[in-house]
Structure formats: structure tokens, C-alpha cells
């Protein structure tokens, strides 16, 4: 195999691209600095759509279901958010 062929083919087959609506929760929360109040998270990222097992959901809807008002760390917020949205496989987007 020539060098050109090696570069053009991926080392691992990635499969077909399946669209998924929304962004991963960790991607959205990584854009913020912590500690942060829930209202500030909502103001800055509330319109962001996150992936959930039940389908895409605006982060502001998730925040409304969380009883805490202040989060010391990103992981603390994500834990509370996952209690609301659940964990598991996410639905693929309908084309």
C-alpha cells in the first residue's frame, strides 16, 4: 500500500453516519465556568438543546426540574441533570 492510500482510508471502520438531534450534555456544560447558579446556567445555555433517551430537550426545561439552585462543579450539575433526563441510548433524528 502506498502512503497516499494509507492516509485516505481510516484505520477503523466507523460505520454509517446516523444523525442525532441535540448536543451531548457534557459539551454544553463544558462551555461554562464553575461554580454557577442554576439561573445563570439557564441564562447562558438554557436555549441549548441536549440529547436525552426520550429525544432532544432544551436545557432550560431540564433546569426547571432540578431542585438545586447552586452548583460548585460541572459534574455536580451534570449529575442532577442526568437524574432528570436519564441515561441510555439516544434516539436518532428522523430524516
Phi and psi restraints in degrees (range 20) as a CNS / XPLOR table:
assign (resid 1 and name C) (resid 2 and name N)
       (resid 2 and name CA) (resid 2 and name C) 1.0 -81.9 20.0 2
assign (resid 2 and name N) (resid 2 and name CA)
       (resid 2 and name C) (resid 3 and name N) 1.0 165.7 20.0 2
assign (resid 2 and name C) (resid 3 and name N)
       (resid 3 and name CA) (resid 3 and name C) 1.0 -60.1 20.0 2
assign (resid 3 and name N) (resid 3 and name CA)
       (resid 3 and name C) (resid 4 and name N) 1.0 -36.2 20.0 2
assign (resid 3 and name C) (resid 4 and name N)
       (resid 4 and name CA) (resid 4 and name C) 1.0 -64.7 20.0 2
assign (resid 4 and name N) (resid 4 and name CA)
       (resid 4 and name C) (resid 5 and name N) 1.0 -41.8 20.0 2
assign (resid 4 and name C) (resid 5 and name N)
       (resid 5 and name CA) (resid 5 and name C) 1.0 -66.9 20.0 2
assign (resid 5 and name N) (resid 5 and name CA)
       (resid 5 and name C) (resid 6 and name N) 1.0 -38.7 20.0 2
assign (resid 5 and name C) (resid 6 and name N)
       (resid 6 and name CA) (resid 6 and name C) 1.0 -62.8 20.0 2
assign (resid 6 and name N) (resid 6 and name CA)
       (resid 6 and name C) (resid 7 and name N) 1.0 -38.1 20.0 2
assign (resid 6 and name C) (resid 7 and name N)
       (resid 7 and name CA) (resid 7 and name C) 1.0 -73.5 20.0 2
assign (resid 7 and name N) (resid 7 and name CA)
       (resid 7 and name C) (resid 8 and name N) 1.0 -29.5 20.0 2
assign (resid 7 and name C) (resid 8 and name N)
       (resid 8 and name CA) (resid 8 and name C) 1.0 -83.7 20.0 2
assign (resid 8 and name N) (resid 8 and name CA)
       (resid 8 and name C) (resid 9 and name N) 1.0 -18.3 20.0 2
assign (resid 8 and name C) (resid 9 and name N)
       (resid 9 and name CA) (resid 9 and name C) 1.0 -105.5 20.0 2
assign (resid 9 and name N) (resid 9 and name CA)
       (resid 9 and name C) (resid 10 and name N) 1.0 132.8 20.0 2
assign (resid 9 and name C) (resid 10 and name N)
       (resid 10 and name CA) (resid 10 and name C) 1.0 -69.0 20.0 2
assign (resid 10 and name N) (resid 10 and name CA)
       (resid 10 and name C) (resid 11 and name N) 1.0 150.6 20.0 2
assign (resid 10 and name C) (resid 11 and name N)
       (resid 11 and name CA) (resid 11 and name C) 1.0 -70.1 20.0 2
assign (resid 11 and name N) (resid 11 and name CA)
       (resid 11 and name C) (resid 12 and name N) 1.0 -28.8 20.0 2
assign (resid 11 and name C) (resid 12 and name N)
       (resid 12 and name CA) (resid 12 and name C) 1.0 -127.8 20.0 2
assign (resid 12 and name N) (resid 12 and name CA)
       (resid 12 and name C) (resid 13 and name N) 1.0 135.4 20.0 2
assign (resid 12 and name C) (resid 13 and name N)
       (resid 13 and name CA) (resid 13 and name C) 1.0 -69.8 20.0 2
assign (resid 13 and name N) (resid 13 and name CA)
       (resid 13 and name C) (resid 14 and name N) 1.0 125.8 20.0 2
assign (resid 13 and name C) (resid 14 and name N)
       (resid 14 and name CA) (resid 14 and name C) 1.0 -94.0 20.0 2
assign (resid 14 and name N) (resid 14 and name CA)
       (resid 14 and name C) (resid 15 and name N) 1.0 -9.9 20.0 2
assign (resid 14 and name C) (resid 15 and name N)
       (resid 15 and name CA) (resid 15 and name C) 1.0 82.2 20.0 2
assign (resid 15 and name N) (resid 15 and name CA)
       (resid 15 and name C) (resid 16 and name N) 1.0 -172.7 20.0 2
assign (resid 15 and name C) (resid 16 and name N)
       (resid 16 and name CA) (resid 16 and name C) 1.0 -80.5 20.0 2
assign (resid 16 and name N) (resid 16 and name CA)
       (resid 16 and name C) (resid 17 and name N) 1.0 148.9 20.0 2
assign (resid 16 and name C) (resid 17 and name N)
       (resid 17 and name CA) (resid 17 and name C) 1.0 -81.4 20.0 2
assign (resid 17 and name N) (resid 17 and name CA)
       (resid 17 and name C) (resid 18 and name N) 1.0 122.2 20.0 2
assign (resid 17 and name C) (resid 18 and name N)
       (resid 18 and name CA) (resid 18 and name C) 1.0 -114.1 20.0 2
assign (resid 18 and name N) (resid 18 and name CA)
       (resid 18 and name C) (resid 19 and name N) 1.0 118.0 20.0 2
assign (resid 18 and name C) (resid 19 and name N)
       (resid 19 and name CA) (resid 19 and name C) 1.0 -69.9 20.0 2
assign (resid 19 and name N) (resid 19 and name CA)
       (resid 19 and name C) (resid 20 and name N) 1.0 141.2 20.0 2
assign (resid 19 and name C) (resid 20 and name N)
       (resid 20 and name CA) (resid 20 and name C) 1.0 -130.3 20.0 2
assign (resid 20 and name N) (resid 20 and name CA)
       (resid 20 and name C) (resid 21 and name N) 1.0 129.8 20.0 2
assign (resid 20 and name C) (resid 21 and name N)
       (resid 21 and name CA) (resid 21 and name C) 1.0 -79.5 20.0 2
assign (resid 21 and name N) (resid 21 and name CA)
       (resid 21 and name C) (resid 22 and name N) 1.0 143.2 20.0 2
assign (resid 21 and name C) (resid 22 and name N)
       (resid 22 and name CA) (resid 22 and name C) 1.0 89.9 20.0 2
assign (resid 22 and name N) (resid 22 and name CA)
       (resid 22 and name C) (resid 23 and name N) 1.0 169.0 20.0 2
assign (resid 22 and name C) (resid 23 and name N)
       (resid 23 and name CA) (resid 23 and name C) 1.0 -108.2 20.0 2
assign (resid 23 and name N) (resid 23 and name CA)
       (resid 23 and name C) (resid 24 and name N) 1.0 154.6 20.0 2
assign (resid 23 and name C) (resid 24 and name N)
       (resid 24 and name CA) (resid 24 and name C) 1.0 -62.5 20.0 2
assign (resid 24 and name N) (resid 24 and name CA)
       (resid 24 and name C) (resid 25 and name N) 1.0 143.5 20.0 2
assign (resid 24 and name C) (resid 25 and name N)
       (resid 25 and name CA) (resid 25 and name C) 1.0 -55.4 20.0 2
assign (resid 25 and name N) (resid 25 and name CA)
       (resid 25 and name C) (resid 26 and name N) 1.0 -42.9 20.0 2
assign (resid 25 and name C) (resid 26 and name N)
       (resid 26 and name CA) (resid 26 and name C) 1.0 -62.3 20.0 2
assign (resid 26 and name N) (resid 26 and name CA)
       (resid 26 and name C) (resid 27 and name N) 1.0 -34.2 20.0 2
assign (resid 26 and name C) (resid 27 and name N)
       (resid 27 and name CA) (resid 27 and name C) 1.0 -66.2 20.0 2
assign (resid 27 and name N) (resid 27 and name CA)
       (resid 27 and name C) (resid 28 and name N) 1.0 -41.9 20.0 2
assign (resid 27 and name C) (resid 28 and name N)
       (resid 28 and name CA) (resid 28 and name C) 1.0 -67.4 20.0 2
assign (resid 28 and name N) (resid 28 and name CA)
       (resid 28 and name C) (resid 29 and name N) 1.0 -46.3 20.0 2
assign (resid 28 and name C) (resid 29 and name N)
       (resid 29 and name CA) (resid 29 and name C) 1.0 -71.9 20.0 2
assign (resid 29 and name N) (resid 29 and name CA)
       (resid 29 and name C) (resid 30 and name N) 1.0 -23.4 20.0 2
assign (resid 29 and name C) (resid 30 and name N)
       (resid 30 and name CA) (resid 30 and name C) 1.0 -70.6 20.0 2
assign (resid 30 and name N) (resid 30 and name CA)
       (resid 30 and name C) (resid 31 and name N) 1.0 -15.9 20.0 2
assign (resid 30 and name C) (resid 31 and name N)
       (resid 31 and name CA) (resid 31 and name C) 1.0 -79.0 20.0 2
assign (resid 31 and name N) (resid 31 and name CA)
       (resid 31 and name C) (resid 32 and name N) 1.0 -7.8 20.0 2
assign (resid 31 and name C) (resid 32 and name N)
       (resid 32 and name CA) (resid 32 and name C) 1.0 -105.8 20.0 2
assign (resid 32 and name N) (resid 32 and name CA)
       (resid 32 and name C) (resid 33 and name N) 1.0 157.6 20.0 2
assign (resid 32 and name C) (resid 33 and name N)
       (resid 33 and name CA) (resid 33 and name C) 1.0 -102.0 20.0 2
assign (resid 33 and name N) (resid 33 and name CA)
       (resid 33 and name C) (resid 34 and name N) 1.0 147.5 20.0 2
assign (resid 33 and name C) (resid 34 and name N)
       (resid 34 and name CA) (resid 34 and name C) 1.0 -121.6 20.0 2
assign (resid 34 and name N) (resid 34 and name CA)
       (resid 34 and name C) (resid 35 and name N) 1.0 150.6 20.0 2
assign (resid 34 and name C) (resid 35 and name N)
       (resid 35 and name CA) (resid 35 and name C) 1.0 -75.6 20.0 2
assign (resid 35 and name N) (resid 35 and name CA)
       (resid 35 and name C) (resid 36 and name N) 1.0 161.1 20.0 2
assign (resid 35 and name C) (resid 36 and name N)
       (resid 36 and name CA) (resid 36 and name C) 1.0 -152.9 20.0 2
assign (resid 36 and name N) (resid 36 and name CA)
       (resid 36 and name C) (resid 37 and name N) 1.0 143.4 20.0 2
assign (resid 36 and name C) (resid 37 and name N)
       (resid 37 and name CA) (resid 37 and name C) 1.0 -79.4 20.0 2
assign (resid 37 and name N) (resid 37 and name CA)
       (resid 37 and name C) (resid 38 and name N) 1.0 150.8 20.0 2
assign (resid 37 and name C) (resid 38 and name N)
       (resid 38 and name CA) (resid 38 and name C) 1.0 -58.0 20.0 2
assign (resid 38 and name N) (resid 38 and name CA)
       (resid 38 and name C) (resid 39 and name N) 1.0 -39.8 20.0 2
assign (resid 38 and name C) (resid 39 and name N)
       (resid 39 and name CA) (resid 39 and name C) 1.0 -64.8 20.0 2
assign (resid 39 and name N) (resid 39 and name CA)
       (resid 39 and name C) (resid 40 and name N) 1.0 -32.8 20.0 2
assign (resid 39 and name C) (resid 40 and name N)
       (resid 40 and name CA) (resid 40 and name C) 1.0 -73.6 20.0 2
assign (resid 40 and name N) (resid 40 and name CA)
       (resid 40 and name C) (resid 41 and name N) 1.0 -38.2 20.0 2
assign (resid 40 and name C) (resid 41 and name N)
       (resid 41 and name CA) (resid 41 and name C) 1.0 -60.4 20.0 2
assign (resid 41 and name N) (resid 41 and name CA)
       (resid 41 and name C) (resid 42 and name N) 1.0 -44.1 20.0 2
assign (resid 41 and name C) (resid 42 and name N)
       (resid 42 and name CA) (resid 42 and name C) 1.0 -62.9 20.0 2
assign (resid 42 and name N) (resid 42 and name CA)
       (resid 42 and name C) (resid 43 and name N) 1.0 -43.0 20.0 2
assign (resid 42 and name C) (resid 43 and name N)
       (resid 43 and name CA) (resid 43 and name C) 1.0 -64.0 20.0 2
assign (resid 43 and name N) (resid 43 and name CA)
       (resid 43 and name C) (resid 44 and name N) 1.0 -41.6 20.0 2
assign (resid 43 and name C) (resid 44 and name N)
       (resid 44 and name CA) (resid 44 and name C) 1.0 -81.9 20.0 2
assign (resid 44 and name N) (resid 44 and name CA)
       (resid 44 and name C) (resid 45 and name N) 1.0 -39.1 20.0 2
assign (resid 44 and name C) (resid 45 and name N)
       (resid 45 and name CA) (resid 45 and name C) 1.0 -129.3 20.0 2
assign (resid 45 and name N) (resid 45 and name CA)
       (resid 45 and name C) (resid 46 and name N) 1.0 8.9 20.0 2
assign (resid 45 and name C) (resid 46 and name N)
       (resid 46 and name CA) (resid 46 and name C) 1.0 -58.1 20.0 2
assign (resid 46 and name N) (resid 46 and name CA)
       (resid 46 and name C) (resid 47 and name N) 1.0 -30.6 20.0 2
assign (resid 46 and name C) (resid 47 and name N)
       (resid 47 and name CA) (resid 47 and name C) 1.0 -82.2 20.0 2
assign (resid 47 and name N) (resid 47 and name CA)
       (resid 47 and name C) (resid 48 and name N) 1.0 -8.3 20.0 2
assign (resid 47 and name C) (resid 48 and name N)
       (resid 48 and name CA) (resid 48 and name C) 1.0 -66.1 20.0 2
assign (resid 48 and name N) (resid 48 and name CA)
       (resid 48 and name C) (resid 49 and name N) 1.0 140.0 20.0 2
assign (resid 48 and name C) (resid 49 and name N)
       (resid 49 and name CA) (resid 49 and name C) 1.0 -99.8 20.0 2
assign (resid 49 and name N) (resid 49 and name CA)
       (resid 49 and name C) (resid 50 and name N) 1.0 124.6 20.0 2
assign (resid 49 and name C) (resid 50 and name N)
       (resid 50 and name CA) (resid 50 and name C) 1.0 -108.7 20.0 2
assign (resid 50 and name N) (resid 50 and name CA)
       (resid 50 and name C) (resid 51 and name N) 1.0 155.0 20.0 2
assign (resid 50 and name C) (resid 51 and name N)
       (resid 51 and name CA) (resid 51 and name C) 1.0 -78.9 20.0 2
assign (resid 51 and name N) (resid 51 and name CA)
       (resid 51 and name C) (resid 52 and name N) 1.0 137.9 20.0 2
assign (resid 51 and name C) (resid 52 and name N)
       (resid 52 and name CA) (resid 52 and name C) 1.0 -138.3 20.0 2
assign (resid 52 and name N) (resid 52 and name CA)
       (resid 52 and name C) (resid 53 and name N) 1.0 162.6 20.0 2
assign (resid 52 and name C) (resid 53 and name N)
       (resid 53 and name CA) (resid 53 and name C) 1.0 -61.6 20.0 2
assign (resid 53 and name N) (resid 53 and name CA)
       (resid 53 and name C) (resid 54 and name N) 1.0 -24.0 20.0 2
assign (resid 53 and name C) (resid 54 and name N)
       (resid 54 and name CA) (resid 54 and name C) 1.0 -92.7 20.0 2
assign (resid 54 and name N) (resid 54 and name CA)
       (resid 54 and name C) (resid 55 and name N) 1.0 -0.4 20.0 2
assign (resid 54 and name C) (resid 55 and name N)
       (resid 55 and name CA) (resid 55 and name C) 1.0 118.7 20.0 2
assign (resid 55 and name N) (resid 55 and name CA)
       (resid 55 and name C) (resid 56 and name N) 1.0 175.2 20.0 2
assign (resid 55 and name C) (resid 56 and name N)
       (resid 56 and name CA) (resid 56 and name C) 1.0 -64.8 20.0 2
assign (resid 56 and name N) (resid 56 and name CA)
       (resid 56 and name C) (resid 57 and name N) 1.0 147.2 20.0 2
assign (resid 56 and name C) (resid 57 and name N)
       (resid 57 and name CA) (resid 57 and name C) 1.0 -148.4 20.0 2
assign (resid 57 and name N) (resid 57 and name CA)
       (resid 57 and name C) (resid 58 and name N) 1.0 138.4 20.0 2
assign (resid 57 and name C) (resid 58 and name N)
       (resid 58 and name CA) (resid 58 and name C) 1.0 -68.7 20.0 2
assign (resid 58 and name N) (resid 58 and name CA)
       (resid 58 and name C) (resid 59 and name N) 1.0 141.4 20.0 2
assign (resid 58 and name C) (resid 59 and name N)
       (resid 59 and name CA) (resid 59 and name C) 1.0 -61.8 20.0 2
assign (resid 59 and name N) (resid 59 and name CA)
       (resid 59 and name C) (resid 60 and name N) 1.0 -32.3 20.0 2
assign (resid 59 and name C) (resid 60 and name N)
       (resid 60 and name CA) (resid 60 and name C) 1.0 -61.6 20.0 2
assign (resid 60 and name N) (resid 60 and name CA)
       (resid 60 and name C) (resid 61 and name N) 1.0 -33.5 20.0 2
assign (resid 60 and name C) (resid 61 and name N)
       (resid 61 and name CA) (resid 61 and name C) 1.0 -68.1 20.0 2
assign (resid 61 and name N) (resid 61 and name CA)
       (resid 61 and name C) (resid 62 and name N) 1.0 -35.8 20.0 2
assign (resid 61 and name C) (resid 62 and name N)
       (resid 62 and name CA) (resid 62 and name C) 1.0 -68.1 20.0 2
assign (resid 62 and name N) (resid 62 and name CA)
       (resid 62 and name C) (resid 63 and name N) 1.0 -46.0 20.0 2
assign (resid 62 and name C) (resid 63 and name N)
       (resid 63 and name CA) (resid 63 and name C) 1.0 -60.1 20.0 2
assign (resid 63 and name N) (resid 63 and name CA)
       (resid 63 and name C) (resid 64 and name N) 1.0 -37.0 20.0 2
assign (resid 63 and name C) (resid 64 and name N)
       (resid 64 and name CA) (resid 64 and name C) 1.0 -62.1 20.0 2
assign (resid 64 and name N) (resid 64 and name CA)
       (resid 64 and name C) (resid 65 and name N) 1.0 -24.9 20.0 2
assign (resid 64 and name C) (resid 65 and name N)
       (resid 65 and name CA) (resid 65 and name C) 1.0 -89.7 20.0 2
assign (resid 65 and name N) (resid 65 and name CA)
       (resid 65 and name C) (resid 66 and name N) 1.0 -7.6 20.0 2
assign (resid 65 and name C) (resid 66 and name N)
       (resid 66 and name CA) (resid 66 and name C) 1.0 -92.2 20.0 2
assign (resid 66 and name N) (resid 66 and name CA)
       (resid 66 and name C) (resid 67 and name N) 1.0 131.8 20.0 2
assign (resid 66 and name C) (resid 67 and name N)
       (resid 67 and name CA) (resid 67 and name C) 1.0 -81.1 20.0 2
assign (resid 67 and name N) (resid 67 and name CA)
       (resid 67 and name C) (resid 68 and name N) 1.0 -22.5 20.0 2
assign (resid 67 and name C) (resid 68 and name N)
       (resid 68 and name CA) (resid 68 and name C) 1.0 -72.5 20.0 2
assign (resid 68 and name N) (resid 68 and name CA)
       (resid 68 and name C) (resid 69 and name N) 1.0 148.9 20.0 2
assign (resid 68 and name C) (resid 69 and name N)
       (resid 69 and name CA) (resid 69 and name C) 1.0 -114.7 20.0 2
assign (resid 69 and name N) (resid 69 and name CA)
       (resid 69 and name C) (resid 70 and name N) 1.0 -8.2 20.0 2
assign (resid 69 and name C) (resid 70 and name N)
       (resid 70 and name CA) (resid 70 and name C) 1.0 -144.7 20.0 2
assign (resid 70 and name N) (resid 70 and name CA)
       (resid 70 and name C) (resid 71 and name N) 1.0 137.4 20.0 2
assign (resid 70 and name C) (resid 71 and name N)
       (resid 71 and name CA) (resid 71 and name C) 1.0 -127.4 20.0 2
assign (resid 71 and name N) (resid 71 and name CA)
       (resid 71 and name C) (resid 72 and name N) 1.0 122.4 20.0 2
assign (resid 71 and name C) (resid 72 and name N)
       (resid 72 and name CA) (resid 72 and name C) 1.0 -70.4 20.0 2
assign (resid 72 and name N) (resid 72 and name CA)
       (resid 72 and name C) (resid 73 and name N) 1.0 -38.6 20.0 2
assign (resid 72 and name C) (resid 73 and name N)
       (resid 73 and name CA) (resid 73 and name C) 1.0 -134.7 20.0 2
assign (resid 73 and name N) (resid 73 and name CA)
       (resid 73 and name C) (resid 74 and name N) 1.0 157.9 20.0 2
assign (resid 73 and name C) (resid 74 and name N)
       (resid 74 and name CA) (resid 74 and name C) 1.0 -58.8 20.0 2
assign (resid 74 and name N) (resid 74 and name CA)
       (resid 74 and name C) (resid 75 and name N) 1.0 -41.6 20.0 2
assign (resid 74 and name C) (resid 75 and name N)
       (resid 75 and name CA) (resid 75 and name C) 1.0 -62.9 20.0 2
assign (resid 75 and name N) (resid 75 and name CA)
       (resid 75 and name C) (resid 76 and name N) 1.0 -34.4 20.0 2
assign (resid 75 and name C) (resid 76 and name N)
       (resid 76 and name CA) (resid 76 and name C) 1.0 -64.7 20.0 2
assign (resid 76 and name N) (resid 76 and name CA)
       (resid 76 and name C) (resid 77 and name N) 1.0 -46.0 20.0 2
assign (resid 76 and name C) (resid 77 and name N)
       (resid 77 and name CA) (resid 77 and name C) 1.0 -62.4 20.0 2
assign (resid 77 and name N) (resid 77 and name CA)
       (resid 77 and name C) (resid 78 and name N) 1.0 -46.2 20.0 2
assign (resid 77 and name C) (resid 78 and name N)
       (resid 78 and name CA) (resid 78 and name C) 1.0 -61.3 20.0 2
assign (resid 78 and name N) (resid 78 and name CA)
       (resid 78 and name C) (resid 79 and name N) 1.0 -36.8 20.0 2
assign (resid 78 and name C) (resid 79 and name N)
       (resid 79 and name CA) (resid 79 and name C) 1.0 -62.3 20.0 2
assign (resid 79 and name N) (resid 79 and name CA)
       (resid 79 and name C) (resid 80 and name N) 1.0 -46.2 20.0 2
assign (resid 79 and name C) (resid 80 and name N)
       (resid 80 and name CA) (resid 80 and name C) 1.0 -64.7 20.0 2
assign (resid 80 and name N) (resid 80 and name CA)
       (resid 80 and name C) (resid 81 and name N) 1.0 -40.5 20.0 2
assign (resid 80 and name C) (resid 81 and name N)
       (resid 81 and name CA) (resid 81 and name C) 1.0 -65.1 20.0 2
assign (resid 81 and name N) (resid 81 and name CA)
       (resid 81 and name C) (resid 82 and name N) 1.0 -40.5 20.0 2
assign (resid 81 and name C) (resid 82 and name N)
       (resid 82 and name CA) (resid 82 and name C) 1.0 -68.4 20.0 2
assign (resid 82 and name N) (resid 82 and name CA)
       (resid 82 and name C) (resid 83 and name N) 1.0 -28.2 20.0 2
assign (resid 82 and name C) (resid 83 and name N)
       (resid 83 and name CA) (resid 83 and name C) 1.0 -62.8 20.0 2
assign (resid 83 and name N) (resid 83 and name CA)
       (resid 83 and name C) (resid 84 and name N) 1.0 -32.2 20.0 2
assign (resid 83 and name C) (resid 84 and name N)
       (resid 84 and name CA) (resid 84 and name C) 1.0 -81.5 20.0 2
assign (resid 84 and name N) (resid 84 and name CA)
       (resid 84 and name C) (resid 85 and name N) 1.0 -49.0 20.0 2
assign (resid 84 and name C) (resid 85 and name N)
       (resid 85 and name CA) (resid 85 and name C) 1.0 -88.4 20.0 2
assign (resid 85 and name N) (resid 85 and name CA)
       (resid 85 and name C) (resid 86 and name N) 1.0 -19.4 20.0 2
assign (resid 85 and name C) (resid 86 and name N)
       (resid 86 and name CA) (resid 86 and name C) 1.0 85.3 20.0 2
assign (resid 86 and name N) (resid 86 and name CA)
       (resid 86 and name C) (resid 87 and name N) 1.0 177.1 20.0 2
assign (resid 86 and name C) (resid 87 and name N)
       (resid 87 and name CA) (resid 87 and name C) 1.0 -130.7 20.0 2
assign (resid 87 and name N) (resid 87 and name CA)
       (resid 87 and name C) (resid 88 and name N) 1.0 159.4 20.0 2
assign (resid 87 and name C) (resid 88 and name N)
       (resid 88 and name CA) (resid 88 and name C) 1.0 135.5 20.0 2
assign (resid 88 and name N) (resid 88 and name CA)
       (resid 88 and name C) (resid 89 and name N) 1.0 -174.9 20.0 2
assign (resid 88 and name C) (resid 89 and name N)
       (resid 89 and name CA) (resid 89 and name C) 1.0 -64.1 20.0 2
assign (resid 89 and name N) (resid 89 and name CA)
       (resid 89 and name C) (resid 90 and name N) 1.0 144.1 20.0 2
assign (resid 89 and name C) (resid 90 and name N)
       (resid 90 and name CA) (resid 90 and name C) 1.0 -98.4 20.0 2
assign (resid 90 and name N) (resid 90 and name CA)
       (resid 90 and name C) (resid 91 and name N) 1.0 153.7 20.0 2
assign (resid 90 and name C) (resid 91 and name N)
       (resid 91 and name CA) (resid 91 and name C) 1.0 -73.4 20.0 2
assign (resid 91 and name N) (resid 91 and name CA)
       (resid 91 and name C) (resid 92 and name N) 1.0 145.6 20.0 2
assign (resid 91 and name C) (resid 92 and name N)
       (resid 92 and name CA) (resid 92 and name C) 1.0 -83.0 20.0 2
assign (resid 92 and name N) (resid 92 and name CA)
       (resid 92 and name C) (resid 93 and name N) 1.0 157.0 20.0 2
assign (resid 92 and name C) (resid 93 and name N)
       (resid 93 and name CA) (resid 93 and name C) 1.0 -73.6 20.0 2
assign (resid 93 and name N) (resid 93 and name CA)
       (resid 93 and name C) (resid 94 and name N) 1.0 142.2 20.0 2
assign (resid 93 and name C) (resid 94 and name N)
       (resid 94 and name CA) (resid 94 and name C) 1.0 -84.8 20.0 2
assign (resid 94 and name N) (resid 94 and name CA)
       (resid 94 and name C) (resid 95 and name N) 1.0 128.6 20.0 2
